[in-house]
Amino acid sequence: SCGSAGERADGYDQPHGAFKLHANQGPVQNLTITGLDIVDATNSAIHLQGESYIDTVYFDGVSIQGAGGAAFFLSWGSNGACDAANVVAEGVSTGVQDDSDGNFTILRGPGNSGW
């Protein structure tokens, strides 16, 4: 569980999501995230960033209960794709904030709601 996580703590005044995958120094691959509960995230709930590729990442059974930003935030420079199934969001400002210039795709599976 993540509660009230995410902040602007770096020197670039960049908002960070409560759960962040950052593919900066190499690809992020072959991950399955299940049973994650995000409650009252300060900014976005799930944050994907980095100029290396993100793929074969699966979100399944994720609960988002309140976020100051989007359910999913795709930062500038992010590229790749992830799968999302059974991701339920309530109290988010928007579903997906896509700043990736179309270089990142969320493949929506069954059971998603609220985003």
Secondary structure, 3 states (H helix, E strand, C coil): CEECCCCCCCCCCCCCCCEEEECCCCCEEEEEEECCEEEEECCCCEEEECCCEEEEEEEEEEEEEEECCEEEEECCCCEEEEEEEEEEEECCCEEEEECCCCCEEEEECCCCECC
